[in-house]
């Protein structure tokens, strides 16, 4: 089902899950990691949610320490490339949120 969301919206969702407390808090109860395309995205999502559940806070500047270190050494470079990509892109929060919200509404029917 996540195929219905473009890659840039998925990446934007990860950016805001990593950096925006309100967005994460809302999405924590609405998004399942299994909805994302790749196993790496799914694992990142689970790590983000676990961190939120434990600390009630966003990963943000601790992304290398928390996210990258959770992957095997042979996967870390790929994860770093992905995180660099999403942190270097520009996202419009309202656009991302609206697309995610619309998707969530569709899958809940």
Wavefront OBJ file of the C-alpha trace (Angstrom):
o trace
v 0.000 0.000 0.000
v 2.849 2.404 0.663
v 3.536 2.343 -3.077
v 0.748 4.909 -3.274
v 3.039 7.404 -1.550
v 5.887 8.799 -3.601
v 9.477 8.295 -2.490
v 9.864 11.980 -1.636
v 6.857 11.828 0.688
v 8.233 8.706 2.364
v 11.582 10.434 2.794
v 9.836 13.544 4.081
v 7.908 11.456 6.575
v 11.189 10.035 7.889
v 12.689 13.513 8.110
v 9.788 14.718 10.234
v 9.685 11.517 12.295
v 13.329 12.195 13.136
v 13.039 15.931 13.754
v 9.515 16.969 14.723
v 8.033 15.936 18.052
v 4.413 16.708 17.175
v 4.584 14.896 13.828
v 6.188 11.866 15.488
v 3.656 11.825 18.294
v 0.764 11.811 15.828
v 2.323 9.262 13.466
v 3.432 6.934 16.261
v -0.154 5.848 16.752
v -1.081 5.851 13.061
v 1.863 4.407 11.130
v 3.193 0.883 11.176
v 6.836 0.412 10.165
v 5.754 -2.482 7.949
v 4.085 0.005 5.603
v 7.409 1.353 4.374
v 8.996 -0.106 1.234
v 12.403 -1.304 2.319
v 13.572 -3.338 5.323
v 16.018 -0.532 6.137
v 13.193 2.037 6.220
v 11.124 -0.316 8.367
v 13.994 -0.778 10.825
v 14.662 2.966 10.990
v 10.978 3.528 11.704
v 10.986 0.937 14.503
v 14.108 2.508 16.033
v 12.476 5.959 15.912
v 9.298 4.629 17.539
v 11.221 2.692 20.202
v 13.229 5.812 21.036
v 9.995 7.822 21.287
v 8.365 5.177 23.496
v 11.365 5.147 25.812
v 12.208 8.857 25.996
v 9.145 10.687 24.629
v 11.505 12.641 22.438
v 12.790 12.835 18.877
v 16.060 11.315 17.650
v 17.158 14.560 15.904
v 20.883 15.310 16.360
v 21.539 11.857 17.845
v 20.720 10.218 14.507
v 24.216 8.756 13.970
v 24.475 7.398 17.476
v 20.954 5.972 17.651
v 20.031 5.007 14.104
v 23.311 4.124 12.389
v 24.726 2.181 15.319
v 21.647 -0.087 15.341
v 22.612 -1.510 11.933
v 25.238 -4.105 11.090
v 28.547 -2.681 9.957
v 27.985 -3.737 6.340
v 24.642 -1.850 6.255
v 25.798 1.332 7.982
v 27.105 3.063 4.866
v 23.773 2.559 3.103
v 21.915 3.923 6.130
v 24.223 6.954 6.288
v 23.616 7.623 2.589
v 19.856 7.404 3.109
v 19.890 9.681 6.157
v 22.137 12.180 4.379
v 19.684 12.220 1.477
v 16.651 12.935 3.644
v 18.422 15.548 5.765
v 19.689 17.417 2.705
v 16.297 17.595 0.964
v 13.741 20.329 1.497
v 10.264 19.341 2.595
v 7.078 21.268 3.102
v 5.690 19.917 6.329
v 2.025 20.513 5.555
v 2.348 18.717 2.204
v 4.026 15.707 3.798
v 1.549 15.558 6.651
v -1.464 15.862 4.331
v -0.169 13.041 2.113
v 0.571 10.775 5.092
v -2.788 11.576 6.683
v -4.637 10.820 3.439
v -2.764 7.532 3.089
v -3.534 6.549 6.684
v -7.224 7.314 6.183
v -7.276 5.080 3.079
v -5.647 2.106 4.805
v -7.957 2.376 7.806
v -11.045 1.682 5.666
l 1 2 3 4 5 6 7 8 9 10 11 12 13 14 15 16 17 18 19 20 21 22 23 24 25 26 27 28 29 30 31 32 33 34 35 36 37 38 39 40 41 42 43 44 45 46 47 48 49 50 51 52 53 54 55 56 57 58 59 60 61 62 63 64 65 66 67 68 69 70 71 72 73 74 75 76 77 78 79 80 81 82 83 84 85 86 87 88 89 90 91 92 93 94 95 96 97 98 99 100 101 102 103 104 105 106 107 108 109
